[in-house]
């Protein structure tokens, strides 16, 4: 039986690939899903619904189309990993973590020590806080093979 893991958050590094490779090397039966990580494609997700004269409405339409994917994949997952990078503020990742908390969906946060304070409430509802992708893989290994 496959374990479904949604990889939420920061899109500017290869952390998702590191977790995928680690899970594969550990022989774990995990199906990974994620948001659209192509920034331009994500921003344009609602463009086919018609042009908008203001940026707000373009973002509004695209966020709703992206939300179909995000909500569905989070709800279908067994676990969510929420990555917060140091360079950008990932409001969407914080929203995903809050959605998980509201659903009672287990999630793990992945971030450095420099942002512990602003994420204290997010981390308080998480099942674990990891600082490396290796730690996330070890959590998966334990959950699936212990």
Secondary structure, 3 states (H helix, E strand, C coil): CCEEEEEEECCCCCHHHHHHHHHHHCCCCEEEEECCCCHHHHHCCCHHHCCCCCHHHHHHHHHHHHHHHHHHHHHHCCEEEEECCCCCCCHHHHHHHHHHHHHCCCEEEECCHHHCHHHHHHHHHCCEEECCHHHHHHHHHHHHHC
